[in-house]
């Protein structure tokens, strides 16, 4: 993974991409508090990367 661990720019971008549950929005804005949060944030990052790739492909067409 090429991202720095303290880079939160993807989280702000992801908040604006789609609607999120209140718990996911709180996690994206507030950060990780434990192992469960770290796991969920990783899942959200994978979803963000997937959506970002789809957006970029649509822009190239």
C-alpha distance matrix in Angstrom:
0.0 3.8 5.7 8.4 9.6 12.9 12.2 14.3 15.1 13.3 15.6 18.7 17.9 17.5 20.8 22.6 21.4 23.3 25.4 24.1 26.0 27.2 25.2 21.8 23.0 23.9 20.5 18.7 21.3 22.0 18.9 18.5 21.7 21.1 19.3 20.3 18.9 15.5 15.5 16.9 14.4 11.6 13.9 14.6 11.1 11.0 14.5 13.7 11.3 14.1 16.8 15.3 15.2 18.8 19.9 18.8 20.6 23.7 23.8 23.9 26.9
3.8 0.0 3.8 6.7 9.4 12.0 10.7 13.3 13.6 12.6 15.4 17.9 17.1 17.5 20.8 22.2 21.3 23.7 26.1 25.1 27.3 28.3 26.5 23.2 23.7 24.6 21.5 19.2 21.3 22.3 19.4 19.7 23.0 22.9 21.6 22.8 20.9 17.6 18.2 19.2 16.3 14.0 16.5 16.4 12.7 13.3 16.3 14.6 12.2 15.4 17.5 15.2 15.4 19.1 19.6 18.1 20.3 23.3 22.9 22.9 26.2
5.7 3.8 0.0 3.8 6.3 8.4 6.9 9.6 10.2 9.6 12.2 14.7 14.4 15.0 17.9 19.6 19.2 21.6 23.7 22.5 24.6 25.3 23.6 20.3 20.5 21.3 18.3 15.9 17.7 18.6 16.0 16.5 20.0 20.3 19.6 20.6 18.3 15.3 16.5 17.1 13.8 12.3 15.1 14.4 10.8 12.5 15.2 13.1 11.6 15.2 16.7 14.6 15.6 19.2 19.2 18.3 20.9 23.5 22.9 23.6 26.9
8.4 6.7 3.8 0.0 3.8 5.5 5.4 8.8 10.4 10.9 12.8 15.1 15.8 16.5 18.9 20.9 21.1 23.4 25.1 23.6 25.4 25.6 23.7 20.8 20.8 20.8 17.9 15.8 17.0 17.3 14.6 15.2 18.4 19.0 18.7 20.3 17.8 14.8 16.8 17.7 14.3 13.4 16.7 16.0 12.8 15.1 17.7 15.6 14.8 18.5 19.8 17.7 19.2 22.6 22.4 21.6 24.4 26.8 26.1 26.9 30.3
9.6 9.4 6.3 3.8 0.0 3.8 5.6 8.2 10.9 11.2 11.9 14.7 16.0 16.2 18.1 20.6 21.0 22.8 24.0 22.0 23.3 23.2 21.0 18.4 18.7 18.3 15.1 13.6 15.0 14.6 11.5 11.6 14.7 15.2 15.1 16.8 14.4 11.4 13.8 14.9 11.7 11.2 14.8 14.4 11.7 14.4 17.1 15.4 15.2 18.8 20.1 18.7 20.4 23.6 23.6 23.4 26.1 28.3 28.0 29.1 32.2
12.9 12.0 8.4 5.5 3.8 0.0 3.8 6.1 9.2 10.6 10.9 13.0 14.9 15.7 17.0 19.5 20.5 22.4 23.4 21.6 22.9 22.3 20.4 18.0 17.6 16.9 14.3 12.6 13.0 12.6 10.1 11.3 14.3 15.7 16.5 18.0 15.1 12.8 15.7 16.2 12.7 13.3 16.7 15.5 13.3 16.4 18.5 16.4 16.8 20.5 21.1 19.5 21.8 24.7 24.2 24.1 27.2 29.0 28.3 29.8 33.0
12.2 10.7 6.9 5.4 5.6 3.8 0.0 3.8 5.8 7.4 8.6 10.4 11.7 13.0 14.7 16.6 17.6 19.9 21.4 20.1 22.0 21.7 20.3 17.5 16.7 16.8 14.5 11.9 12.4 13.2 11.3 13.1 16.5 18.1 18.6 19.6 16.4 14.3 16.7 16.6 12.8 13.3 16.2 14.4 11.8 15.0 16.6 14.0 14.3 18.0 18.3 16.3 18.7 21.7 20.8 20.6 23.9 25.6 24.7 26.2 29.5
14.3 13.3 9.6 8.8 8.2 6.1 3.8 0.0 3.8 5.5 5.3 6.9 9.0 10.0 11.2 13.4 14.7 16.8 17.9 16.7 18.6 18.2 17.1 14.3 13.2 13.4 11.5 8.5 8.9 10.3 9.0 11.6 15.1 17.1 18.0 18.3 14.8 13.5 15.8 14.9 11.1 12.5 14.9 12.4 10.6 14.1 15.0 12.3 13.5 17.0 16.7 15.2 18.1 20.6 19.5 20.0 23.3 24.5 23.8 25.9 28.8
15.1 13.6 10.2 10.4 10.9 9.2 5.8 3.8 0.0 3.8 5.4 5.4 6.3 8.6 10.2 11.4 12.7 15.4 17.1 16.7 19.2 19.2 18.8 15.7 14.1 15.2 13.8 10.2 10.6 12.9 12.3 15.0 18.6 20.6 21.3 21.3 17.8 16.6 18.4 17.1 13.4 14.5 16.2 13.4 11.3 14.5 14.9 11.5 12.6 15.9 15.1 13.0 16.1 18.4 16.8 17.1 20.7 21.6 20.6 22.7 25.8
13.3 12.6 9.6 10.9 11.2 10.6 7.4 5.5 3.8 0.0 3.8 5.5 5.0 5.9 8.5 10.0 10.3 12.9 14.9 14.4 17.2 17.8 17.3 13.8 12.9 14.6 12.8 9.3 10.9 13.5 12.4 14.6 18.4 19.9 20.0 19.5 16.3 15.1 16.2 14.7 11.1 11.8 13.0 10.1 7.9 10.9 11.1 7.7 8.9 12.2 11.5 9.8 12.9 15.2 14.1 14.7 18.0 19.1 18.6 20.8 23.5
15.6 15.4 12.2 12.8 11.9 10.9 8.6 5.3 5.4 3.8 0.0 3.8 5.4 5.0 6.2 8.9 9.9 11.6 12.7 11.6 14.0 14.3 13.7 10.4 9.2 10.8 9.3 5.6 7.3 10.1 9.5 12.0 15.6 17.4 18.0 17.2 13.7 13.2 14.6 12.6 9.2 11.0 12.1 8.8 8.0 11.5 11.2 8.4 10.9 13.7 12.7 12.0 15.4 17.1 16.1 17.4 20.5 21.2 21.1 23.6 26.0
18.7 17.9 14.7 15.1 14.7 13.0 10.4 6.9 5.4 5.5 3.8 0.0 3.8 5.4 5.2 6.7 9.0 11.1 12.3 12.1 14.8 14.6 15.0 12.1 9.8 11.5 11.2 7.5 7.5 11.0 11.6 14.7 18.0 20.3 21.3 20.4 16.8 16.7 18.3 15.9 12.8 14.8 15.6 12.0 11.5 14.7 13.8 10.7 13.2 15.8 14.0 12.9 16.6 17.9 16.1 17.5 20.9 21.1 20.5 23.3 25.7
17.9 17.1 14.4 15.8 16.0 14.9 11.7 9.0 6.3 5.0 5.4 3.8 0.0 3.8 5.5 5.4 6.5 9.5 11.8 12.4 15.7 16.4 17.0 13.7 11.8 14.3 13.8 10.1 11.0 14.5 14.6 17.4 20.9 22.8 23.2 22.1 18.8 18.4 19.3 16.9 13.9 15.2 15.5 11.9 10.9 13.5 12.2 8.7 10.8 13.1 10.9 9.5 13.3 14.4 12.4 13.8 17.2 17.3 16.7 19.5 21.9
17.5 17.5 15.0 16.5 16.2 15.7 13.0 10.0 8.6 5.9 5.0 5.4 3.8 0.0 3.8 5.3 5.0 7.0 9.1 9.3 12.6 13.9 14.2 10.7 9.6 12.6 11.8 8.4 10.5 13.8 13.7 16.0 19.4 20.9 21.0 19.5 16.4 16.3 16.6 13.9 11.4 12.7 12.3 8.6 8.5 10.8 9.0 6.0 9.2 10.9 8.9 8.8 12.5 13.2 12.0 14.1 17.0 17.1 17.4 20.2 22.2
20.8 20.8 17.9 18.9 18.1 17.0 14.7 11.2 10.2 8.5 6.2 5.2 5.5 3.8 0.0 3.8 5.6 6.4 7.1 7.3 10.4 11.1 12.2 9.2 7.0 10.1 10.5 7.4 8.5 12.2 13.1 15.7 18.7 20.7 21.4 19.6 16.3 17.0 17.7 14.6 12.4 14.7 14.2 10.4 11.2 13.8 11.7 9.5 12.9 14.3 12.0 12.3 16.0 16.3 14.8 17.3 20.1 19.7 19.9 23.0 24.8
22.6 22.2 19.6 20.9 20.6 19.5 16.6 13.4 11.4 10.0 8.9 6.7 5.4 5.3 3.8 0.0 3.8 5.8 7.6 9.4 12.9 13.8 15.5 12.7 10.4 13.6 14.3 11.1 11.8 15.5 16.6 19.4 22.5 24.5 25.1 23.3 20.1 20.6 21.2 18.1 15.9 17.8 17.0 13.3 13.8 15.9 13.4 10.8 13.8 14.9 11.8 11.8 15.5 15.3 13.1 15.7 18.5 17.5 17.4 20.8 22.5
21.4 21.3 19.2 21.1 21.0 20.5 17.6 14.7 12.7 10.3 9.9 9.0 6.5 5.0 5.6 3.8 0.0 3.8 7.2 9.3 13.1 14.9 16.3 13.2 11.8 15.4 15.5 12.5 14.1 17.7 18.2 20.5 23.7 25.2 25.2 23.2 20.4 20.6 20.5 17.5 15.6 16.8 15.5 12.0 12.4 13.7 10.8 8.5 11.4 11.7 8.3 8.9 12.4 11.7 9.9 12.9 15.4 14.4 14.9 18.2 19.6
23.3 23.7 21.6 23.4 22.8 22.4 19.9 16.8 15.4 12.9 11.6 11.1 9.5 7.0 6.4 5.8 3.8 0.0 3.8 6.5 10.1 12.5 14.2 11.5 10.5 14.3 14.9 12.6 14.4 17.8 18.4 20.4 23.2 24.6 24.6 22.2 19.6 20.4 20.0 16.5 15.5 17.0 15.0 11.7 13.2 14.3 10.9 9.8 13.1 12.7 9.6 11.4 14.6 13.4 12.3 15.7 17.5 16.4 17.5 20.8 21.7
25.4 26.1 23.7 25.1 24.0 23.4 21.4 17.9 17.1 14.9 12.7 12.3 11.8 9.1 7.1 7.6 7.2 3.8 0.0 3.8 7.0 9.3 11.6 9.6 8.6 12.3 13.5 12.1 13.6 16.6 17.8 19.6 22.0 23.5 23.8 21.0 18.6 20.1 19.7 16.0 15.5 17.6 15.6 12.4 14.7 16.0 12.7 12.2 15.9 15.6 12.9 14.9 18.0 16.9 16.0 19.4 21.2 20.1 21.3 24.6 25.3
24.1 25.1 22.5 23.6 22.0 21.6 20.1 16.7 16.7 14.4 11.6 12.1 12.4 9.3 7.3 9.4 9.3 6.5 3.8 0.0 3.8 6.3 8.0 6.0 5.8 9.4 10.3 9.6 11.5 14.0 14.9 16.4 18.6 19.9 20.3 17.4 15.0 16.8 16.5 12.7 12.5 15.0 13.1 10.1 13.1 14.7 11.8 11.9 15.6 15.7 13.8 15.9 19.0 18.4 18.0 21.2 23.0 22.4 23.7 26.8 27.8
26.0 27.3 24.6 25.4 23.3 22.9 22.0 18.6 19.2 17.2 14.0 14.8 15.7 12.6 10.4 12.9 13.1 10.1 7.0 3.8 0.0 3.8 5.4 5.2 6.2 8.6 9.9 10.6 12.3 13.9 15.0 15.9 17.3 18.6 19.1 15.9 13.9 16.5 16.1 12.3 13.0 15.8 13.8 11.6 15.0 16.5 14.1 14.7 18.4 18.5 17.0 19.3 22.2 21.6 21.6 24.7 26.4 25.9 27.3 30.4 31.3
27.2 28.3 25.3 25.6 23.2 22.3 21.7 18.2 19.2 17.8 14.3 14.6 16.4 13.9 11.1 13.8 14.9 12.5 9.3 6.3 3.8 0.0 3.8 5.5 5.1 6.1 8.6 9.9 10.5 11.7 13.4 14.7 15.7 17.5 18.7 15.8 13.5 16.5 16.8 13.3 13.7 17.0 15.8 13.5 16.6 18.8 16.8 16.9 20.6 21.2 19.7 21.6 24.8 24.5 24.1 27.1 29.2 28.6 29.7 32.8 34.0
25.2 26.5 23.6 23.7 21.0 20.4 20.3 17.1 18.8 17.3 13.7 15.0 17.0 14.2 12.2 15.5 16.3 14.2 11.6 8.0 5.4 3.8 0.0 3.8 5.5 5.1 6.2 8.7 10.0 10.2 11.1 11.6 12.3 13.8 15.0 12.0 9.9 13.1 13.5 10.2 11.0 14.4 13.5 11.8 15.0 17.2 15.8 16.3 19.8 20.7 19.9 21.7 24.6 24.8 24.8 27.6 29.6 29.6 30.7 33.6 35.0
21.8 23.2 20.3 20.8 18.4 18.0 17.5 14.3 15.7 13.8 10.4 12.1 13.7 10.7 9.2 12.7 13.2 11.5 9.6 6.0 5.2 5.5 3.8 0.0 3.8 5.4 5.0 6.1 8.6 9.7 10.0 10.8 12.7 14.0 14.6 11.9 9.2 11.6 11.8 8.2 8.2 11.5 10.6 8.3 11.4 13.7 12.2 12.5 16.0 17.0 16.2 17.9 20.9 21.2 21.3 23.9 26.0 26.1 27.2 30.0 31.5
23.0 23.7 20.5 20.8 18.7 17.6 16.7 13.2 14.1 12.9 9.2 9.8 11.8 9.6 7.0 10.4 11.8 10.5 8.6 5.8 6.2 5.1 5.5 3.8 0.0 3.8 5.4 5.1 6.1 8.3 9.8 11.8 13.8 16.0 17.2 14.9 11.8 13.9 14.8 11.4 10.4 13.8 13.4 10.4 12.8 15.5 13.9 13.2 16.8 18.1 16.7 17.8 21.2 21.6 20.9 23.5 25.9 25.8 26.4 29.4 31.1
23.9 24.6 21.3 20.8 18.3 16.9 16.8 13.4 15.2 14.6 10.8 11.5 14.3 12.6 10.1 13.6 15.4 14.3 12.3 9.4 8.6 6.1 5.1 5.4 3.8 0.0 3.8 5.5 5.2 5.6 7.7 9.6 11.0 13.6 15.5 13.6 10.4 12.9 14.6 11.7 10.8 14.6 14.8 12.4 14.5 17.6 16.6 16.0 19.4 21.0 20.0 20.9 24.2 24.9 24.3 26.6 29.2 29.3 29.8 32.7 34.5
20.5 21.5 18.3 17.9 15.1 14.3 14.5 11.5 13.8 12.8 9.3 11.2 13.8 11.8 10.5 14.3 15.5 14.9 13.5 10.3 9.9 8.6 6.2 5.0 5.4 3.8 0.0 3.8 5.5 5.2 5.1 6.4 8.6 10.7 12.3 10.7 7.1 9.2 11.0 8.5 7.3 11.1 11.8 9.8 11.7 14.8 14.5 14.1 17.1 19.1 18.6 19.4 22.5 23.6 23.4 25.4 28.0 28.5 29.1 31.7 33.7
18.7 19.2 15.9 15.8 13.6 12.6 11.9 8.5 10.2 9.3 5.6 7.5 10.1 8.4 7.4 11.1 12.5 12.6 12.1 9.6 10.6 9.9 8.7 6.1 5.1 5.5 3.8 0.0 3.8 5.9 5.9 8.4 11.4 13.5 14.7 13.4 9.7 10.7 12.4 9.8 7.4 10.7 11.5 8.7 9.8 13.3 12.8 11.5 14.5 16.8 16.0 16.3 19.6 20.9 20.3 22.1 24.9 25.4 25.7 28.4 30.5
21.3 21.3 17.7 17.0 15.0 13.0 12.4 8.9 10.6 10.9 7.3 7.5 11.0 10.5 8.5 11.8 14.1 14.4 13.6 11.5 12.3 10.5 10.0 8.6 6.1 5.2 5.5 3.8 0.0 3.8 6.0 9.4 11.9 14.8 16.8 15.8 12.1 13.3 15.6 13.2 10.8 14.2 15.3 12.5 13.3 16.9 16.3 14.6 17.6 20.0 18.9 18.9 22.4 23.6 22.5 24.3 27.3 27.6 27.5 30.3 32.5
22.0 22.3 18.6 17.3 14.6 12.6 13.2 10.3 12.9 13.5 10.1 11.0 14.5 13.8 12.2 15.5 17.7 17.8 16.6 14.0 13.9 11.7 10.2 9.7 8.3 5.6 5.2 5.9 3.8 0.0 3.8 7.0 8.7 12.0 14.6 14.1 10.5 11.9 14.8 13.1 11.0 14.5 16.1 14.0 14.9 18.5 18.4 17.1 19.9 22.4 21.8 21.8 25.1 26.6 25.8 27.4 30.4 30.9 30.9 33.6 35.9
18.9 19.4 16.0 14.6 11.5 10.1 11.3 9.0 12.3 12.4 9.5 11.6 14.6 13.7 13.1 16.6 18.2 18.4 17.8 14.9 15.0 13.4 11.1 10.0 9.8 7.7 5.1 5.9 6.0 3.8 0.0 3.8 6.6 9.5 11.6 11.6 8.0 8.6 11.8 10.7 8.4 11.6 13.7 12.2 12.6 16.2 16.9 15.8 18.1 20.8 20.8 20.8 23.8 25.6 25.2 26.6 29.4 30.3 30.5 32.8 35.3
18.5 19.7 16.5 15.2 11.6 11.3 13.1 11.6 15.0 14.6 12.0 14.7 17.4 16.0 15.7 19.4 20.5 20.4 19.6 16.4 15.9 14.7 11.6 10.8 11.8 9.6 6.4 8.4 9.4 7.0 3.8 0.0 3.8 5.8 7.9 8.4 5.1 5.7 9.1 9.0 7.6 10.4 12.8 12.3 12.9 16.0 17.2 16.8 18.9 21.4 21.9 22.2 24.9 26.7 26.8 28.2 30.8 32.0 32.4 34.5 36.9
21.7 23.0 20.0 18.4 14.7 14.3 16.5 15.1 18.6 18.4 15.6 18.0 20.9 19.4 18.7 22.5 23.7 23.2 22.0 18.6 17.3 15.7 12.3 12.7 13.8 11.0 8.6 11.4 11.9 8.7 6.6 3.8 0.0 3.8 7.3 8.1 6.1 7.6 10.8 11.0 10.6 13.3 15.4 15.3 16.4 19.2 20.3 20.3 22.5 24.8 25.3 25.9 28.5 30.2 30.4 31.9 34.4 35.5 36.1 38.2 40.5
21.1 22.9 20.3 19.0 15.2 15.7 18.1 17.1 20.6 19.9 17.4 20.3 22.8 20.9 20.7 24.5 25.2 24.6 23.5 19.9 18.6 17.5 13.8 14.0 16.0 13.6 10.7 13.5 14.8 12.0 9.5 5.8 3.8 0.0 3.8 5.6 5.3 6.3 8.8 10.1 10.6 12.5 14.5 15.4 16.4 18.7 20.2 20.8 22.6 24.7 25.7 26.5 28.7 30.5 31.2 32.6 34.8 36.2 37.0 38.9 41.1
19.3 21.6 19.6 18.7 15.1 16.5 18.6 18.0 21.3 20.0 18.0 21.3 23.2 21.0 21.4 25.1 25.2 24.6 23.8 20.3 19.1 18.7 15.0 14.6 17.2 15.5 12.3 14.7 16.8 14.6 11.6 7.9 7.3 3.8 0.0 3.8 5.4 5.0 6.2 8.6 9.8 10.6 12.6 14.3 15.3 16.9 18.7 19.8 21.2 23.0 24.6 25.5 27.3 29.2 30.2 31.6 33.4 35.1 36.1 37.8 39.9
20.3 22.8 20.6 20.3 16.8 18.0 19.6 18.3 21.3 19.5 17.2 20.4 22.1 19.5 19.6 23.3 23.2 22.2 21.0 17.4 15.9 15.8 12.0 11.9 14.9 13.6 10.7 13.4 15.8 14.1 11.6 8.4 8.1 5.6 3.8 0.0 3.8 5.4 5.2 6.2 8.6 10.0 10.8 12.4 14.3 15.7 16.9 18.4 20.2 21.6 22.8 24.3 26.1 27.6 28.7 30.4 32.1 33.5 34.8 36.7 38.5
18.9 20.9 18.3 17.8 14.4 15.1 16.4 14.8 17.8 16.3 13.7 16.8 18.8 16.4 16.3 20.1 20.4 19.6 18.6 15.0 13.9 13.5 9.9 9.2 11.8 10.4 7.1 9.7 12.1 10.5 8.0 5.1 6.1 5.3 5.4 3.8 0.0 3.8 5.4 5.1 6.0 8.5 9.8 10.3 12.1 14.3 15.2 16.1 18.2 19.9 20.8 21.9 24.2 25.7 26.4 28.1 30.1 31.3 32.4 34.4 36.4
15.5 17.6 15.3 14.8 11.4 12.8 14.3 13.5 16.6 15.1 13.2 16.7 18.4 16.3 17.0 20.6 20.6 20.4 20.1 16.8 16.5 16.5 13.1 11.6 13.9 12.9 9.2 10.7 13.3 11.9 8.6 5.7 7.6 6.3 5.0 5.4 3.8 0.0 3.8 5.5 5.1 6.2 8.8 9.9 10.4 12.5 14.4 15.1 16.5 18.6 20.0 20.7 22.6 24.6 25.5 26.7 28.8 30.4 31.3 33.0 35.2
15.5 18.2 16.5 16.8 13.8 15.7 16.7 15.8 18.4 16.2 14.6 18.3 19.3 16.6 17.7 21.2 20.5 20.0 19.7 16.5 16.1 16.8 13.5 11.8 14.8 14.6 11.0 12.4 15.6 14.8 11.8 9.1 10.8 8.8 6.2 5.2 5.4 3.8 0.0 3.8 5.5 5.1 6.4 8.8 9.9 10.9 12.8 14.3 15.6 17.0 18.8 20.0 21.6 23.3 24.7 26.0 27.6 29.3 30.6 32.2 34.2
16.9 19.2 17.1 17.7 14.9 16.2 16.6 14.9 17.1 14.7 12.6 15.9 16.9 13.9 14.6 18.1 17.5 16.5 16.0 12.7 12.3 13.3 10.2 8.2 11.4 11.7 8.5 9.8 13.2 13.1 10.7 9.0 11.0 10.1 8.6 6.2 5.1 5.5 3.8 0.0 3.8 5.3 5.0 6.2 8.6 10.0 10.7 12.3 14.3 15.5 16.6 18.2 20.1 21.4 22.5 24.3 26.0 27.2 28.7 30.6 32.3
14.4 16.3 13.8 14.3 11.7 12.7 12.8 11.1 13.4 11.1 9.2 12.8 13.9 11.4 12.4 15.9 15.6 15.5 15.5 12.5 13.0 13.7 11.0 8.2 10.4 10.8 7.3 7.4 10.8 11.0 8.4 7.6 10.6 10.6 9.8 8.6 6.0 5.1 5.5 3.8 0.0 3.8 5.4 5.0 6.1 8.7 9.8 10.2 12.2 14.2 15.1 16.0 18.3 19.9 20.6 22.2 24.3 25.6 26.6 28.5 30.6
11.6 14.0 12.3 13.4 11.2 13.3 13.3 12.5 14.5 11.8 11.0 14.8 15.2 12.7 14.7 17.8 16.8 17.0 17.6 15.0 15.8 17.0 14.4 11.5 13.8 14.6 11.1 10.7 14.2 14.5 11.6 10.4 13.3 12.5 10.6 10.0 8.5 6.2 5.1 5.3 3.8 0.0 3.8 5.4 5.0 6.4 8.8 9.7 10.6 12.6 14.4 15.2 16.7 18.7 20.0 21.1 22.9 24.7 25.8 27.3 29.4
13.9 16.5 15.1 16.7 14.8 16.7 16.2 14.9 16.2 13.0 12.1 15.6 15.5 12.3 14.2 17.0 15.5 15.0 15.6 13.1 13.8 15.8 13.5 10.6 13.4 14.8 11.8 11.5 15.3 16.1 13.7 12.8 15.4 14.5 12.6 10.8 9.8 8.8 6.4 5.0 5.4 3.8 0.0 3.8 5.4 5.2 6.4 8.7 10.1 10.8 12.6 14.3 15.7 17.0 18.6 20.2 21.6 23.1 24.7 26.3 28.0
14.6 16.4 14.4 16.0 14.4 15.5 14.4 12.4 13.4 10.1 8.8 12.0 11.9 8.6 10.4 13.3 12.0 11.7 12.4 10.1 11.6 13.5 11.8 8.3 10.4 12.4 9.8 8.7 12.5 14.0 12.2 12.3 15.3 15.4 14.3 12.4 10.3 9.9 8.8 6.2 5.0 5.4 3.8 0.0 3.8 5.4 5.0 6.1 8.6 9.8 10.5 12.0 14.2 15.4 16.3 18.2 20.0 21.1 22.4 24.5 26.2
11.1 12.7 10.8 12.8 11.7 13.3 11.8 10.6 11.3 7.9 8.0 11.5 10.9 8.5 11.2 13.8 12.4 13.2 14.7 13.1 15.0 16.6 15.0 11.4 12.8 14.5 11.7 9.8 13.3 14.9 12.6 12.9 16.4 16.4 15.3 14.3 12.1 10.4 9.9 8.6 6.1 5.0 5.4 3.8 0.0 3.8 5.4 4.9 6.2 8.6 9.8 10.3 12.3 14.3 15.1 16.3 18.3 20.0 20.9 22.6 24.8
11.0 13.3 12.5 15.1 14.4 16.4 15.0 14.1 14.5 10.9 11.5 14.7 13.5 10.8 13.8 15.9 13.7 14.3 16.0 14.7 16.5 18.8 17.2 13.7 15.5 17.6 14.8 13.3 16.9 18.5 16.2 16.0 19.2 18.7 16.9 15.7 14.3 12.5 10.9 10.0 8.7 6.4 5.2 5.4 3.8 0.0 3.8 5.4 5.2 6.3 8.7 9.9 10.7 12.6 14.4 15.5 16.8 18.7 20.2 21.5 23.4
14.5 16.3 15.2 17.7 17.1 18.5 16.6 15.0 14.9 11.1 11.2 13.8 12.2 9.0 11.7 13.4 10.8 10.9 12.7 11.8 14.1 16.8 15.8 12.2 13.9 16.6 14.5 12.8 16.3 18.4 16.9 17.2 20.3 20.2 18.7 16.9 15.2 14.4 12.8 10.7 9.8 8.8 6.4 5.0 5.4 3.8 0.0 3.8 5.5 5.1 6.2 8.5 9.9 10.7 12.3 14.3 15.5 16.7 18.5 20.3 21.8
13.7 14.6 13.1 15.6 15.4 16.4 14.0 12.3 11.5 7.7 8.4 10.7 8.7 6.0 9.5 10.8 8.5 9.8 12.2 11.9 14.7 16.9 16.3 12.5 13.2 16.0 14.1 11.5 14.6 17.1 15.8 16.8 20.3 20.8 19.8 18.4 16.1 15.1 14.3 12.3 10.2 9.7 8.7 6.1 4.9 5.4 3.8 0.0 3.8 5.4 5.2 6.0 8.5 9.9 10.4 12.2 14.2 15.4 16.4 18.4 20.4
11.3 12.2 11.6 14.8 15.2 16.8 14.3 13.5 12.6 8.9 10.9 13.2 10.8 9.2 12.9 13.8 11.4 13.1 15.9 15.6 18.4 20.6 19.8 16.0 16.8 19.4 17.1 14.5 17.6 19.9 18.1 18.9 22.5 22.6 21.2 20.2 18.2 16.5 15.6 14.3 12.2 10.6 10.1 8.6 6.2 5.2 5.5 3.8 0.0 3.8 5.6 5.1 6.1 8.7 9.9 10.5 12.3 14.3 15.4 16.7 18.9
14.1 15.4 15.2 18.5 18.8 20.5 18.0 17.0 15.9 12.2 13.7 15.8 13.1 10.9 14.3 14.9 11.7 12.7 15.6 15.7 18.5 21.2 20.7 17.0 18.1 21.0 19.1 16.8 20.0 22.4 20.8 21.4 24.8 24.7 23.0 21.6 19.9 18.6 17.0 15.5 14.2 12.6 10.8 9.8 8.6 6.3 5.1 5.4 3.8 0.0 3.8 5.5 5.2 6.4 8.8 10.1 10.8 12.6 14.5 15.7 17.3
16.8 17.5 16.7 19.8 20.1 21.1 18.3 16.7 15.1 11.5 12.7 14.0 10.9 8.9 12.0 11.8 8.3 9.6 12.9 13.8 17.0 19.7 19.9 16.2 16.7 20.0 18.6 16.0 18.9 21.8 20.8 21.9 25.3 25.7 24.6 22.8 20.8 20.0 18.8 16.6 15.1 14.4 12.6 10.5 9.8 8.7 6.2 5.2 5.6 3.8 0.0 3.8 5.4 5.1 6.2 8.7 9.9 10.7 12.4 14.5 15.8
15.3 15.2 14.6 17.7 18.7 19.5 16.3 15.2 13.0 9.8 12.0 12.9 9.5 8.8 12.3 11.8 8.9 11.4 14.9 15.9 19.3 21.6 21.7 17.9 17.8 20.9 19.4 16.3 18.9 21.8 20.8 22.2 25.9 26.5 25.5 24.3 21.9 20.7 20.0 18.2 16.0 15.2 14.3 12.0 10.3 9.9 8.5 6.0 5.1 5.5 3.8 0.0 3.8 5.4 5.1 6.2 8.6 9.9 10.6 12.5 14.7
15.2 15.4 15.6 19.2 20.4 21.8 18.7 18.1 16.1 12.9 15.4 16.6 13.3 12.5 16.0 15.5 12.4 14.6 18.0 19.0 22.2 24.8 24.6 20.9 21.2 24.2 22.5 19.6 22.4 25.1 23.8 24.9 28.5 28.7 27.3 26.1 24.2 22.6 21.6 20.1 18.3 16.7 15.7 14.2 12.3 10.7 9.9 8.5 6.1 5.2 5.4 3.8 0.0 3.8 5.4 5.1 6.2 8.7 9.9 10.8 12.8
18.8 19.1 19.2 22.6 23.6 24.7 21.7 20.6 18.4 15.2 17.1 17.9 14.4 13.2 16.3 15.3 11.7 13.4 16.9 18.4 21.6 24.5 24.8 21.2 21.6 24.9 23.6 20.9 23.6 26.6 25.6 26.7 30.2 30.5 29.2 27.6 25.7 24.6 23.3 21.4 19.9 18.7 17.0 15.4 14.3 12.6 10.7 9.9 8.7 6.4 5.1 5.4 3.8 0.0 3.8 5.5 5.1 6.3 8.7 10.1 11.1
19.9 19.6 19.2 22.4 23.6 24.2 20.8 19.5 16.8 14.1 16.1 16.1 12.4 12.0 14.8 13.1 9.9 12.3 16.0 18.0 21.6 24.1 24.8 21.3 20.9 24.3 23.4 20.3 22.5 25.8 25.2 26.8 30.4 31.2 30.2 28.7 26.4 25.5 24.7 22.5 20.6 20.0 18.6 16.3 15.1 14.4 12.3 10.4 9.9 8.8 6.2 5.1 5.4 3.8 0.0 3.8 5.5 5.2 6.3 8.8 10.3
18.8 18.1 18.3 21.6 23.4 24.1 20.6 20.0 17.1 14.7 17.4 17.5 13.8 14.1 17.3 15.7 12.9 15.7 19.4 21.2 24.7 27.1 27.6 23.9 23.5 26.6 25.4 22.1 24.3 27.4 26.6 28.2 31.9 32.6 31.6 30.4 28.1 26.7 26.0 24.3 22.2 21.1 20.2 18.2 16.3 15.5 14.3 12.2 10.5 10.1 8.7 6.2 5.1 5.5 3.8 0.0 3.8 5.4 5.1 6.4 9.0
20.6 20.3 20.9 24.4 26.1 27.2 23.9 23.3 20.7 18.0 20.5 20.9 17.2 17.0 20.1 18.5 15.4 17.5 21.2 23.0 26.4 29.2 29.6 26.0 25.9 29.2 28.0 24.9 27.3 30.4 29.4 30.8 34.4 34.8 33.4 32.1 30.1 28.8 27.6 26.0 24.3 22.9 21.6 20.0 18.3 16.8 15.5 14.2 12.3 10.8 9.9 8.6 6.2 5.1 5.5 3.8 0.0 3.8 5.5 5.2 6.7
23.7 23.3 23.5 26.8 28.3 29.0 25.6 24.5 21.6 19.1 21.2 21.1 17.3 17.1 19.7 17.5 14.4 16.4 20.1 22.4 25.9 28.6 29.6 26.1 25.8 29.3 28.5 25.4 27.6 30.9 30.3 32.0 35.5 36.2 35.1 33.5 31.3 30.4 29.3 27.2 25.6 24.7 23.1 21.1 20.0 18.7 16.7 15.4 14.3 12.6 10.7 9.9 8.7 6.3 5.2 5.4 3.8 0.0 3.8 5.5 5.4
23.8 22.9 22.9 26.1 28.0 28.3 24.7 23.8 20.6 18.6 21.1 20.5 16.7 17.4 19.9 17.4 14.9 17.5 21.3 23.7 27.3 29.7 30.7 27.2 26.4 29.8 29.1 25.7 27.5 30.9 30.5 32.4 36.1 37.0 36.1 34.8 32.4 31.3 30.6 28.7 26.6 25.8 24.7 22.4 20.9 20.2 18.5 16.4 15.4 14.5 12.4 10.6 9.9 8.7 6.3 5.1 5.5 3.8 0.0 3.8 5.5
23.9 22.9 23.6 26.9 29.1 29.8 26.2 25.9 22.7 20.8 23.6 23.3 19.5 20.2 23.0 20.8 18.2 20.8 24.6 26.8 30.4 32.8 33.6 30.0 29.4 32.7 31.7 28.4 30.3 33.6 32.8 34.5 38.2 38.9 37.8 36.7 34.4 33.0 32.2 30.6 28.5 27.3 26.3 24.5 22.6 21.5 20.3 18.4 16.7 15.7 14.5 12.5 10.8 10.1 8.8 6.4 5.2 5.5 3.8 0.0 3.8
26.9 26.2 26.9 30.3 32.2 33.0 29.5 28.8 25.8 23.5 26.0 25.7 21.9 22.2 24.8 22.5 19.6 21.7 25.3 27.8 31.3 34.0 35.0 31.5 31.1 34.5 33.7 30.5 32.5 35.9 35.3 36.9 40.5 41.1 39.9 38.5 36.4 35.2 34.2 32.3 30.6 29.4 28.0 26.2 24.8 23.4 21.8 20.4 18.9 17.3 15.8 14.7 12.8 11.1 10.3 9.0 6.7 5.4 5.5 3.8 0.0
